[in-house]
């Protein structure tokens, strides 16, 4: 389980990221598979090829998940992680190498966690980690089911906080998970209980509070969005 929080009160101005290459959202395809960045054991089938998921239309605009490319995105991600509101829960403040190590561990892994930029109308404005909760250490702390899929989220711009952006994107992303992962019956998340805006965003997005769980780094709210209830909540 990445040492992160799913909270929405995050910060740093949104932008296009650093490094060479076109800005995410402007390419004809969502960018390279994470395996192209170096991990030789990456298996896209573990998360049903996140890089190929189609965009979603939301009340805010067209939203898409774009797998992270460190040479392009590290500067932007590091700026977000150094915002005090983000650092309080993600704990990745510091030089870019801190964020790089966190993201690279996923890119060089086996595909059970895919770090993505959230791109809204061609503007990178959020960061998501889509991960196999049933293959994650989190599974030791709740009754996991096969193909449970987890979500971590941060919103990159202060102007996007407190007006329902997080809930809108969470619903869009969990709909994408359920649409593209037919074996997944539940999307789960574990925000810090202290992060009340995050917990509220998950509830608004159709999640239910299943339990409070003690994780190594925090006491968390175990949030679950059920496929069977997706059109009711």
ZALO-492300 format. One line per field, with one value per atom (N, C-alpha, C): residue number from 1; residue in three letters; x negated, y negated, z. Coordinates in Angstrom, 1 decimal, m for minus. Atoms other than C-alpha are relative to their C-alpha. Example, Ala and Ser with C-alpha at 12.3 -4.5 7.8 and 13.67 -1.06 7.14 Angstrom:
BEGIN
bavo = c(1 1 1 2 2 2)
torfi = c(Ala Ala Ala Ser Ser Ser)
c1 = c(m0.9 m12.3 m0.9 0.9 m13.7 0.8)
c2 = c(1.2 4.5 m1.2 1.1 1.1 m1.1)
c3 = c(0.0 7.8 0.0 0.0 7.1 0.8)
//
This chain:
BEGIN
bavo = c(1 1 1 2 2 2 3 3 3 4 4 4 5 5 5 6 6 6 7 7 7 8 8 8 9 9 9 10 10 10 11 11 11 12 12 12 13 13 13 14 14 14 15 15 15 16 16 16 17 17 17 18 18 18 19 19 19 20 20 20 21 21 21 22 22 22 23 23 23 24 24 24 25 25 25 26 26 26 27 27 27 28 28 28 29 29 29 30 30 30 31 31 31 32 32 32 33 33 33 34 34 34 35 35 35 36 36 36 37 37 37 38 38 38 39 39 39 40 40 40 41 41 41 42 42 42 43 43 43 44 44 44 45 45 45 46 46 46 47 47 47 48 48 48 49 49 49 50 50 50 51 51 51 52 52 52 53 53 53 54 54 54 55 55 55 56 56 56 57 57 57 58 58 58 59 59 59 60 60 60 61 61 61 62 62 62 63 63 63 64 64 64 65 65 65 66 66 66 67 67 67 68 68 68 69 69 69 70 70 70 71 71 71 72 72 72 73 73 73 74 74 74 75 75 75 76 76 76 77 77 77 78 78 78 79 79 79 80 80 80 81 81 81 82 82 82 83 83 83 84 84 84 85 85 85 86 86 86 87 87 87 88 88 88 89 89 89 90 90 90 91 91 91 92 92 92 93 93 93 94 94 94 95 95 95 96 96 96 97 97 97 98 98 98 99 99 99 100 100 100 101 101 101 102 102 102 103 103 103 104 104 104 105 105 105 106 106 106 107 107 107 108 108 108 109 109 109 110 110 110 111 111 111 112 112 112 113 113 113 114 114 114 115 115 115 116 116 116 117 117 117 118 118 118 119 119 119 120 120 120 121 121 121 122 122 122 123 123 123 124 124 124 125 125 125 126 126 126 127 127 127 128 128 128 129 129 129 130 130 130 131 131 131 132 132 132 133 133 133 134 134 134 135 135 135 136 136 136 137 137 137 138 138 138 139 139 139 140 140 140 141 141 141 142 142 142 143 143 143 144 144 144 145 145 145 146 146 146 147 147 147 148 148 148 149 149 149 150 150 150 151 151 151 152 152 152 153 153 153 154 154 154 155 155 155 156 156 156 157 157 157 158 158 158 159 159 159 160 160 160 161 161 161 162 162 162 163 163 163 164 164 164 165 165 165 166 166 166 167 167 167 168 168 168 169 169 169 170 170 170 171 171 171 172 172 172 173 173 173 174 174 174 175 175 175 176 176 176 177 177 177 178 178 178 179 179 179 180 180 180 181 181 181 182 182 182 183 183 183 184 184 184 185 185 185 186 186 186 187 187 187 188 188 188 189 189 189 190 190 190 191 191 191 192 192 192 193 193 193 194 194 194 195 195 195 196 196 196 197 197 197 198 198 198 199 199 199 200 200 200 201 201 201 202 202 202 203 203 203 204 204 204 205 205 205 206 206 206 207 207 207 208 208 208 209 209 209 210 210 210 211 211 211 212 212 212 213 213 213 214 214 214 215 215 215 216 216 216 217 217 217 218 218 218 219 219 219 220 220 220 221 221 221 222 222 222 223 223 223 224 224 224 225 225 225 226 226 226 227 227 227 228 228 228 229 229 229 230 230 230 231 231 231 232 232 232 233 233 233)
torfi = c(Unk Unk Unk Unk Unk Unk Unk Unk Unk Unk Unk Unk Unk Unk Unk Unk Unk Unk Unk Unk Unk Unk Unk Unk Unk Unk Unk Unk Unk Unk Unk Unk Unk Unk Unk Unk Unk Unk Unk Unk Unk Unk Unk Unk Unk Unk Unk Unk Unk Unk Unk Unk Unk Unk Unk Unk Unk Unk Unk Unk Unk Unk Unk Unk Unk Unk Unk Unk Unk Unk Unk Unk Unk Unk Unk Unk Unk Unk Unk Unk Unk Unk Unk Unk Unk Unk Unk Unk Unk Unk Unk Unk Unk Unk Unk Unk Unk Unk Unk Unk Unk Unk Unk Unk Unk Unk Unk Unk Unk Unk Unk Unk Unk Unk Unk Unk Unk Unk Unk Unk Unk Unk Unk Unk Unk Unk Unk Unk Unk Unk Unk Unk Unk Unk Unk Unk Unk Unk Unk Unk Unk Unk Unk Unk Unk Unk Unk Unk Unk Unk Unk Unk Unk Unk Unk Unk Unk Unk Unk Unk Unk Unk Unk Unk Unk Unk Unk Unk Unk Unk Unk Unk Unk Unk Unk Unk Unk Unk Unk Unk Unk Unk Unk Unk Unk Unk Unk Unk Unk Unk Unk Unk Unk Unk Unk Unk Unk Unk Unk Unk Unk Unk Unk Unk Unk Unk Unk Unk Unk Unk Unk Unk Unk Unk Unk Unk Unk Unk Unk Unk Unk Unk Unk Unk Unk Unk Unk Unk Unk Unk Unk Unk Unk Unk Unk Unk Unk Unk Unk Unk Unk Unk Unk Unk Unk Unk Unk Unk Unk Unk Unk Unk Unk Unk Unk Unk Unk Unk Unk Unk Unk Unk Unk Unk Unk Unk Unk Unk Unk Unk Unk Unk Unk Unk Unk Unk Unk Unk Unk Unk Unk Unk Unk Unk Unk Unk Unk Unk Unk Unk Unk Unk Unk Unk Unk Unk Unk Unk Unk Unk Unk Unk Unk Unk Unk Unk Unk Unk Unk Unk Unk Unk Unk Unk Unk Unk Unk Unk Unk Unk Unk Unk Unk Unk Unk Unk Unk Unk Unk Unk Unk Unk Unk Unk Unk Unk Unk Unk Unk Unk Unk Unk Unk Unk Unk Unk Unk Unk Unk Unk Unk Unk Unk Unk Unk Unk Unk Unk Unk Unk Unk Unk Unk Unk Unk Unk Unk Unk Unk Unk Unk Unk Unk Unk Unk Unk Unk Unk Unk Unk Unk Unk Unk Unk Unk Unk Unk Unk Unk Unk Unk Unk Unk Unk Unk Unk Unk Unk Unk Unk Unk Unk Unk Unk Unk Unk Unk Unk Unk Unk Unk Unk Unk Unk Unk Unk Unk Unk Unk Unk Unk Unk Unk Unk Unk Unk Unk Unk Unk Unk Unk Unk Unk Unk Unk Unk Unk Unk Unk Unk Unk Unk Unk Unk Unk Unk Unk Unk Unk Unk Unk Unk Unk Unk Unk Unk Unk Unk Unk Unk Unk Unk Unk Unk Unk Unk Unk Unk Unk Unk Unk Unk Unk Unk Unk Unk Unk Unk Unk Unk Unk Unk Unk Unk Unk Unk Unk Unk Unk Unk Unk Unk Unk Unk Unk Unk Unk Unk Unk Unk Unk Unk Unk Unk Unk Unk Unk Unk Unk Unk Unk Unk Unk Unk Unk Unk Unk Unk Unk Unk Unk Unk Unk Unk Unk Unk Unk Unk Unk Unk Unk Unk Unk Unk Unk Unk Unk Unk Unk Unk Unk Unk Unk Unk Unk Unk Unk Unk Unk Unk Unk Unk Unk Unk Unk Unk Unk Unk Unk Unk Unk Unk Unk Unk Unk Unk Unk Unk Unk Unk Unk Unk Unk Unk Unk Unk Unk Unk Unk Unk Unk Unk Unk Unk Unk Unk Unk Unk Unk Unk Unk Unk Unk Unk Unk Unk Unk Unk Unk Unk Unk Unk Unk Unk Unk Unk Unk Unk Unk Unk Unk Unk Unk Unk Unk Unk Unk Unk Unk Unk Unk Unk Unk Unk Unk Unk Unk Unk Unk Unk Unk Unk Unk Unk Unk Unk Unk Unk Unk Unk Unk Unk Unk Unk Unk Unk Unk Unk Unk Unk Unk Unk Unk Unk Unk Unk Unk Unk Unk Unk Unk Unk Unk Unk Unk Unk Unk Unk Unk Unk Unk Unk Unk Unk Unk Unk Unk Unk Unk Unk Unk Unk Unk Unk Unk Unk Unk Unk Unk Unk Unk Unk Unk Unk Unk Unk Unk Unk Unk)
c1 = c(m0.9 0.0 m0.9 0.8 m1.6 0.2 m0.2 m2.2 0.6 m0.7 0.3 1.4 m1.3 3.7 0.9 m0.9 6.7 0.7 m0.7 7.6 0.0 m0.2 8.9 m0.6 0.6 7.5 m1.5 1.4 4.3 m0.3 0.3 2.4 m1.1 1.0 m0.1 0.8 m0.7 0.9 0.0 0.0 2.0 m0.8 0.8 m0.2 m0.2 0.2 m1.6 m1.2 1.1 m4.5 m1.3 1.3 m8.2 m0.5 0.6 m10.5 0.5 m0.3 m10.4 1.4 m1.2 m7.4 1.2 m1.2 m3.9 0.7 m0.8 m1.6 1.0 m1.0 0.6 1.3 m1.3 4.0 0.0 0.1 2.7 m0.5 0.4 1.4 1.2 m1.1 3.6 0.3 m0.2 3.1 m0.4 0.2 2.9 m1.5 1.4 m0.9 m0.5 0.5 m3.2 0.5 m0.3 m2.4 m1.1 1.0 m4.2 m1.2 1.1 m6.3 m1.0 0.9 m7.9 m1.0 0.9 m9.6 m1.1 1.2 m11.8 0.3 m0.3 m10.0 0.2 0.0 m10.6 1.0 m1.0 m8.0 1.4 m1.3 m5.0 1.0 m1.1 m1.8 1.3 m1.1 0.9 1.3 m1.2 3.5 0.4 m0.4 3.4 1.0 m1.0 5.4 0.7 m0.7 6.9 m0.3 0.5 4.7 0.6 m0.5 5.4 m0.3 0.4 3.5 1.0 m0.9 6.2 1.4 m1.4 9.2 0.4 m0.5 11.4 0.2 m0.4 12.0 1.4 m1.3 15.0 0.5 m0.6 17.4 0.6 m0.5 18.1 0.6 m0.6 19.9 m1.1 1.1 16.5 m0.7 0.7 15.3 m0.4 0.5 13.6 m1.2 1.0 11.5 m0.6 0.7 8.9 m1.2 1.1 6.3 m1.2 1.2 2.8 m1.2 1.1 0.1 m1.2 1.1 m2.8 m1.2 1.3 m6.0 m0.9 0.8 m8.7 m0.7 0.7 m10.7 0.8 m0.9 m7.7 0.7 m0.9 m5.7 m0.6 0.5 m8.1 0.0 0.0 m8.5 1.4 m1.4 m4.7 0.4 m0.4 m4.2 m0.7 0.7 m6.9 0.5 m0.6 m5.4 1.3 m1.2 m2.1 m0.3 0.3 m3.7 m0.6 0.6 m5.4 1.0 m1.0 m2.2 0.3 m0.2 m1.7 1.3 m1.2 1.9 m0.1 0.3 0.7 m0.9 1.1 m2.4 0.6 m0.5 m0.3 0.5 m0.5 1.2 m0.8 0.8 m1.0 m1.4 1.4 m4.3 m1.1 1.0 m6.3 m0.6 0.7 m7.6 m1.5 1.4 m11.2 m0.4 0.5 m13.4 0.8 m0.7 m12.0 m0.4 0.4 m13.9 0.9 m0.9 m11.5 1.3 m1.1 m8.5 m0.4 0.5 m10.5 m0.1 0.2 m11.3 1.4 m1.4 m7.6 0.6 m0.7 m6.4 m0.8 0.8 m9.3 0.3 m0.2 m8.6 1.3 m1.2 m5.2 m0.3 0.3 m6.5 m0.8 0.9 m9.1 0.5 m0.6 m6.8 0.7 m0.5 m4.7 1.4 m1.2 m1.7 1.2 m1.1 0.4 0.4 m0.3 0.3 m0.5 0.3 0.4 0.2 m0.1 m0.3 0.4 m0.5 1.6 0.3 m0.5 2.2 1.5 m1.4 5.8 0.0 0.1 6.2 1.4 m1.4 9.3 m0.1 0.0 9.9 m1.5 1.4 6.1 m0.9 0.8 5.0 m0.3 0.3 3.2 0.3 m0.5 4.9 0.1 m0.1 4.8 m0.9 0.9 2.9 0.8 m0.6 4.3 m0.9 0.7 2.9 1.2 m1.0 5.1 m0.8 0.8 4.0 0.9 m0.7 5.0 0.0 m0.1 6.2 m0.1 0.1 6.4 m1.4 1.4 2.7 m0.9 0.7 1.7 0.0 m0.1 0.8 1.3 m1.3 4.1 0.9 m0.8 5.7 m0.1 0.1 4.4 0.9 m0.7 6.6 1.5 m1.4 10.0 0.3 m0.4 11.9 0.0 0.2 10.5 0.7 m0.6 12.2 m0.9 0.8 10.5 0.4 m0.2 10.0 0.5 m0.3 10.8 m1.0 0.8 9.4 0.0 0.2 8.0 m0.3 0.2 7.8 m0.6 0.5 5.6 0.1 m0.3 6.2 m0.6 0.2 4.9 0.4 m0.3 6.2 m1.1 1.2 3.4 0.1 m0.2 4.9 0.9 m0.8 6.2 1.4 m1.3 9.0 1.0 m0.9 10.4 0.5 m0.4 10.9 1.2 m1.2 14.1 1.1 m1.1 16.4 0.5 m0.6 17.1 m0.9 0.9 14.2 m0.4 0.5 12.8 1.1 m1.1 16.2 0.3 m0.4 16.9 m1.1 1.0 13.5 0.0 m0.1 13.8 1.1 m1.1 17.1 m0.4 0.4 15.7 m1.0 1.1 12.6 0.6 m0.5 14.5 1.0 m0.8 17.0 m0.9 1.0 14.0 m0.5 0.5 12.7 1.1 m1.1 16.1 0.3 m0.3 16.6 m1.1 1.2 13.1 m0.5 0.5 12.5 1.2 m1.2 15.4 m0.1 0.1 14.0 0.0 0.0 14.0 1.4 m1.3 17.0 0.1 0.0 15.8 m1.3 1.1 13.6 m0.2 0.2 12.0 m1.0 0.9 10.1 m0.2 0.3 8.6 m0.6 0.4 8.4 m0.3 0.2 7.0 1.3 m1.2 9.9 0.0 0.1 8.6 0.3 m0.2 9.0 1.5 m1.5 12.7 0.5 m0.4 12.9 m0.1 0.2 11.6 1.1 m1.0 14.0 1.3 m1.2 16.8 0.1 0.0 15.8 0.3 m0.3 15.8 1.5 m1.4 19.3 0.9 m0.8 20.6 m0.2 0.3 19.0 0.6 m0.7 21.1 m0.6 0.6 18.8 0.8 m0.6 20.0 m1.2 1.0 18.0 0.2 m0.1 17.4 m0.5 0.6 15.2 m1.1 1.2 12.4 m1.1 1.1 9.1 m1.3 1.3 5.7 m1.1 1.1 3.0 m1.3 1.3 m0.7 m0.3 0.3 m0.8 1.2 m1.1 2.7 1.2 m1.3 6.2 0.8 m0.6 8.2 1.5 m1.4 11.8 0.0 m0.1 12.3 1.3 m1.1 14.5 0.2 m0.3 16.2 1.1 m1.1 18.1 0.3 m0.4 20.0 0.6 m0.6 20.8 1.5 m1.4 24.2 0.8 m0.7 25.0 m0.4 0.6 23.2 1.1 m1.1 26.5 1.0 m0.9 28.2 m0.6 0.7 25.5 m0.7)
c2 = c(1.2 0.0 m1.2 1.2 m3.3 m0.9 0.9 m5.7 m1.3 1.2 m8.1 0.0 0.2 m9.5 m0.3 0.3 m9.7 m1.3 1.2 m13.1 m1.0 1.0 m15.9 m1.4 1.4 m19.0 0.0 m0.1 m19.1 m1.3 1.4 m21.9 0.0 0.3 m23.4 m0.4 0.4 m25.2 1.1 m0.9 m23.0 m0.5 0.4 m23.0 1.2 m1.0 m20.9 0.9 m0.8 m19.4 m0.4 0.3 m19.5 1.0 m0.9 m17.8 0.0 0.1 m17.1 0.7 m0.7 m15.9 m0.8 0.8 m17.2 0.2 0.0 m18.0 1.1 m1.1 m15.1 m0.6 0.4 m15.2 m0.6 0.6 m16.7 1.1 m1.0 m13.4 0.7 m0.8 m11.1 1.2 m1.2 m8.3 m0.5 0.4 m8.4 0.0 0.0 m8.1 1.5 m1.3 m5.1 0.8 m0.9 m2.1 m0.2 0.2 m2.4 1.0 m0.9 0.6 m0.6 0.6 m1.6 m0.9 0.9 m3.6 0.8 m0.8 m0.7 1.3 m1.2 2.0 1.2 m1.1 5.3 1.0 m1.1 7.3 m0.6 0.7 4.9 0.9 m0.8 6.8 m0.9 0.9 4.5 0.7 m0.7 7.2 0.0 0.1 6.8 m1.1 1.1 3.6 m0.2 0.1 4.3 m1.3 1.0 1.8 m1.4 1.4 m1.5 m1.0 1.0 m3.3 0.0 0.0 m2.3 m0.4 0.3 m3.4 m1.3 1.2 m5.9 m1.2 1.1 m9.4 0.0 0.1 m10.2 m1.4 1.3 m13.1 m0.3 0.4 m14.9 m1.4 1.3 m18.1 m1.1 0.9 m19.7 0.0 m0.1 m18.6 1.4 m1.3 m15.7 0.4 m0.4 m13.8 1.3 m1.3 m11.1 0.3 m0.5 m9.1 0.2 m0.1 m9.5 0.6 m0.6 m7.1 m1.0 0.9 m9.1 0.4 m0.1 m9.6 m1.0 0.8 m10.8 m1.1 1.0 m12.7 m1.2 1.0 m14.7 m0.6 0.4 m14.9 m0.2 0.0 m14.8 m1.4 1.4 m18.6 m0.4 0.3 m19.0 0.7 m0.8 m16.2 m0.4 0.5 m17.4 m1.3 1.3 m20.9 0.3 m0.3 m19.4 0.6 m0.7 m17.2 m0.9 1.0 m20.2 m1.0 0.9 m22.1 0.5 m0.4 m22.0 0.9 m0.8 m20.7 1.4 m1.3 m17.8 0.8 m0.7 m17.0 0.5 m0.5 m16.7 1.4 m1.3 m13.5 0.9 m0.9 m12.2 0.2 m0.1 m12.9 0.3 m0.1 m13.3 m1.3 1.3 m16.8 0.2 m0.1 m17.5 m0.2 0.2 m17.5 1.0 m0.8 m15.9 1.5 m1.4 m12.7 0.8 m0.6 m12.0 0.5 m0.4 m12.0 1.1 m0.9 m10.2 1.4 m1.3 m7.3 0.7 m0.5 m6.9 0.4 m0.4 m6.9 1.1 m1.0 m4.9 1.4 m1.3 m2.1 0.7 m0.5 m1.7 0.3 m0.1 m2.2 1.3 m1.2 0.5 1.2 m1.2 2.9 0.9 m1.1 5.7 m0.4 0.4 3.6 m0.1 0.0 3.8 m1.4 1.4 0.0 m0.8 0.8 m2.5 m1.5 1.4 m6.2 m0.8 0.8 m8.6 m1.4 1.3 m12.2 0.0 0.3 m13.3 m1.2 1.1 m15.5 m0.4 0.6 m17.7 m1.0 0.8 m19.2 m0.4 0.2 m18.8 m0.6 0.6 m20.3 1.0 m0.8 m18.1 m0.7 0.7 m19.0 0.9 m0.9 m15.9 1.2 m1.2 m12.7 1.1 m1.2 m9.2 1.1 m1.3 m5.9 1.1 m1.1 m3.0 1.3 m1.1 0.2 1.2 m1.2 3.8 0.1 0.0 3.6 1.4 m1.4 7.4 0.5 m0.4 7.6 m0.9 1.0 4.8 0.3 m0.2 4.8 m0.4 0.4 3.1 1.2 m1.1 6.5 0.8 m0.6 7.6 m0.6 0.7 5.1 m0.1 m0.1 5.8 1.2 m1.2 8.7 m0.2 0.3 8.2 1.1 m0.9 9.8 0.0 0.0 10.8 m1.1 1.1 7.9 m1.3 1.3 5.2 m1.0 1.0 2.0 m1.2 1.2 m0.9 m1.2 1.3 m4.6 m0.9 1.1 m7.3 m1.2 1.2 m10.9 m1.2 1.4 m14.4 m1.0 1.1 m17.6 m1.0 0.8 m19.8 m1.5 1.4 m23.2 m0.5 0.5 m25.2 m0.4 0.5 m26.7 1.1 m1.1 m23.2 0.7 m0.6 m22.4 m0.7 0.5 m22.8 m0.4 0.2 m22.9 1.2 m1.2 m19.3 0.7 m0.6 m18.6 1.4 m1.4 m15.7 1.0 m1.0 m14.0 0.3 m0.2 m14.5 0.9 m0.8 m13.0 1.4 m1.4 m10.1 0.8 m0.8 m9.1 0.3 m0.3 m9.4 1.1 m1.0 m7.3 1.3 m1.2 m4.7 0.6 m0.5 m4.4 0.6 m0.6 m3.9 1.4 m1.2 m1.2 1.1 m1.0 0.6 0.3 m0.2 0.2 0.8 m0.7 1.5 1.2 m1.2 4.1 0.9 m0.8 6.6 0.9 m0.9 8.8 m0.8 0.8 5.9 m0.3 0.3 5.7 m1.1 1.1 3.0 m0.8 1.0 m0.1 m0.4 0.3 m0.8 m1.2 1.1 m3.7 0.0 0.1 m4.4 m1.3 1.3 m8.1 m0.1 0.3 m9.3 m0.5 0.5 m9.8 m1.5 1.4 m13.2 m0.9 0.8 m14.3 0.0 m0.1 m15.0 m0.5 0.3 m16.8 1.2 m1.2 m13.6 1.0 m1.0 m11.3 m0.5 0.6 m13.7 0.2 m0.1 m13.6 1.4 m1.4 m9.8 0.3 m0.3 m9.7 m0.7 0.6 m12.2 0.7 m0.7 m10.1 1.4 m1.2 m7.1 1.1 m1.0 m5.3 0.0 m0.2 m4.0 0.2 m0.3 m4.0 1.4 m1.4 m0.3 0.2 m0.2 m0.5 m1.0 0.7 m2.3 1.0 m1.0 m0.5 m0.6 0.5 m0.9 0.5 m0.3 m1.0 m0.4 0.4 m1.3 m1.5 1.4 m5.0 m0.9 0.9 m6.2 0.9 m0.6 m5.4 m0.4 0.3 m5.2 0.3 m0.3 m5.3 1.0 m0.9 m2.2 m0.3 0.4 m3.5 1.0 m1.0 m1.1 m0.5 0.2 m1.7 1.3 m1.3 1.4 m0.1 0.0 2.2 0.1 m0.2 3.4 m1.3 1.2 0.0 m1.3 1.2 m2.3 m1.0 0.9 m3.7 m0.4 0.3 m4.0 m1.1 0.9 m6.0 m1.1)
c3 = c(0.0 0.0 0.0 0.1 m1.1 1.3 m1.2 1.9 m0.4 0.4 0.6 0.5 m0.4 1.3 m1.2 1.2 m1.0 0.1 m0.3 0.2 m1.1 1.0 m2.0 0.4 m0.2 m0.1 m0.2 0.4 m2.0 m0.7 0.5 m3.6 m1.1 1.0 m6.0 m1.3 1.2 m9.2 m1.1 1.1 m12.1 m1.1 1.1 m15.1 m0.9 1.0 m17.9 0.4 m0.4 m16.0 m0.7 0.5 m16.7 m0.9 0.9 m19.1 m1.4 1.4 m22.8 m0.3 0.5 m24.8 0.1 0.0 m25.4 1.3 m1.3 m22.5 0.0 0.0 m21.4 m0.4 0.5 m23.0 m1.4 1.4 m26.3 m1.0 0.9 m27.7 m0.5 0.6 m29.9 0.9 m0.8 m27.4 1.4 m1.3 m23.6 0.5 m0.5 m23.5 0.1 0.0 m23.1 1.2 m1.1 m20.9 1.1 m1.1 m17.5 m0.3 0.2 m18.6 m0.9 0.9 m21.3 0.8 m0.7 m18.5 0.7 m0.5 m17.4 0.7 m0.7 m15.4 m0.9 0.9 m17.1 0.3 m0.4 m15.2 0.0 0.0 m15.8 m0.8 0.6 m16.6 0.0 0.1 m17.9 0.3 m0.3 m17.4 1.4 m1.4 m13.7 0.3 m0.1 m14.1 m1.3 1.3 m17.5 m0.8 0.9 m19.4 0.2 m0.3 m17.7 m1.1 1.0 m20.4 m1.2 1.1 m22.9 0.3 m0.4 m20.9 m0.7 0.7 m22.8 0.9 m0.8 m21.6 0.5 m0.6 m19.4 m0.2 0.0 m19.9 1.3 m1.3 m16.6 m0.1 0.0 m15.6 m0.1 0.0 m15.5 m1.4 1.3 m19.0 m0.3 0.3 m20.6 0.8 m0.9 m18.2 m0.4 0.4 m18.9 1.0 m0.7 m17.0 m0.9 0.9 m18.5 0.9 m0.8 m17.1 0.1 m0.3 m15.6 m0.8 0.5 m17.5 0.8 m0.9 m15.1 m0.7 0.6 m17.6 m0.4 0.3 m18.5 1.2 m1.1 m15.2 1.3 m1.4 m12.3 0.6 m0.6 m11.9 0.5 m0.4 m11.8 1.3 m1.1 m9.4 1.3 m1.1 m7.1 0.6 m0.5 m6.9 0.8 m0.7 m5.9 1.3 m1.2 m3.3 1.1 m1.0 m1.7 0.5 m0.6 m1.1 1.4 m1.4 2.7 0.2 m0.2 2.3 m0.5 0.6 0.2 0.9 m0.8 2.3 1.3 m1.3 5.5 m0.1 0.1 4.1 m0.9 0.9 1.3 0.5 m0.7 3.2 m1.1 1.0 0.0 m0.4 0.2 0.4 0.0 0.1 m0.4 m1.4 1.4 m3.5 m0.9 0.9 m6.7 0.1 m0.2 m5.9 0.9 m0.9 m3.1 m0.8 0.9 m5.5 m1.0 1.0 m8.1 0.5 m0.6 m5.8 0.2 m0.2 m4.9 m1.3 1.3 m8.5 m0.7 0.7 m9.9 0.6 m0.5 m7.5 m0.6 0.7 m9.2 m1.4 1.4 m12.7 m0.3 0.2 m12.2 0.7 m0.7 m10.4 m1.0 0.9 m11.8 m0.6 0.6 m12.8 1.0 m1.0 m9.6 0.5 m0.3 m9.2 m1.1 1.2 m12.0 0.4 m0.3 m11.3 m1.2 1.2 m13.6 0.4 0.0 m14.2 m0.3 0.4 m14.2 m0.8 0.9 m17.2 m0.4 0.3 m17.6 m1.1 1.2 m21.0 m0.3 0.4 m21.8 1.0 m1.1 m18.5 1.1 m1.2 m15.9 1.2 m1.1 m12.7 1.3 m1.2 m10.4 m0.3 0.0 m9.6 0.6 m0.5 m9.2 0.0 0.0 m8.3 0.0 0.1 m9.4 0.3 m0.4 m7.7 0.4 m0.4 m7.0 1.5 m1.4 m3.4 0.5 m0.4 m3.2 0.0 0.1 m4.0 0.9 m0.7 m1.7 1.5 m1.4 2.0 0.7 m0.5 2.6 0.2 m0.1 2.1 1.3 m1.3 5.4 1.1 m1.0 7.1 m0.2 0.2 5.6 m0.8 0.8 4.0 m1.5 1.4 0.5 m0.8 1.0 m2.5 m1.3 1.2 m5.8 m0.9 0.9 m8.1 0.6 m0.6 m5.5 m0.5 0.6 m7.0 0.9 m0.9 m4.9 m0.8 0.6 m5.7 1.1 m0.7 m4.3 m0.9 0.7 m5.3 0.6 m0.5 m5.0 m1.1 0.9 m6.6 0.0 0.1 m7.8 0.2 0.0 m7.8 1.1 m1.1 m4.8 m0.4 0.5 m7.0 m0.2 0.2 m7.5 1.2 m1.2 m3.9 0.6 m0.7 m1.9 m0.9 0.9 m4.9 m0.7 0.5 m5.6 m1.1 1.0 m8.0 0.3 m0.4 m6.1 m0.1 0.1 m5.8 m1.4 1.4 m9.5 m0.7 0.6 m10.5 0.6 m0.6 m8.0 m0.7 0.6 m9.5 m1.4 1.4 m13.0 m0.1 0.0 m12.2 0.5 m0.4 m10.3 m1.0 1.1 m13.2 m1.1 1.0 m15.5 0.5 m0.5 m13.2 m0.2 0.1 m13.1 m1.5 1.4 m16.9 m0.7 0.7 m17.9 0.8 m0.7 m15.2 0.4 m0.2 m15.5 1.2 m1.2 m12.7 1.3 m1.2 m10.2 0.5 m0.5 m8.0 1.0 m1.0 m5.6 m0.3 0.0 m5.7 1.5 m1.4 m2.3 0.1 m0.3 m0.7 1.5 m1.5 2.7 0.4 m0.4 3.4 1.5 m1.4 6.7 0.6 m0.6 9.1 0.3 m0.3 9.9 m1.2 1.3 6.3 m0.3 0.1 6.6 m1.4 1.3 3.2 m1.0 0.8 1.6 0.2 m0.3 3.4 m0.6 0.5 2.4 m1.5 1.4 m1.2 m0.5 0.3 m1.3 0.2 m0.3 0.3 m1.1 1.0 m2.3 m1.3 1.3 m5.1 0.0 0.0 m4.1 0.8 m0.9 m1.7 1.3 m1.3 1.7 1.0 m1.0 4.9 0.6 m0.4 5.6 1.4 m1.3 8.7 0.2 m0.4 10.5 0.2 0.0 10.1 0.5 m0.5 11.8 m1.0 0.9 9.1 0.7 m0.7 9.9 0.1 0.0 9.0 0.4 m0.3 9.9 0.4 m0.2 11.1 m1.1 1.2 8.0 0.0 0.3 6.8 m1.2 1.2 4.6 m0.8 0.8 1.8 m1.1 1.1 m0.7 m0.9 1.0 m3.9 m0.7 0.5 m4.9 m1.4 1.3 m8.5 0.1 0.0 m7.5 0.4 m0.5 m5.9 m0.8 0.6 m8.4 m0.6 0.5 m9.9 1.0 m1.1 m6.5 0.9 m0.9 m4.6 m0.8)
//
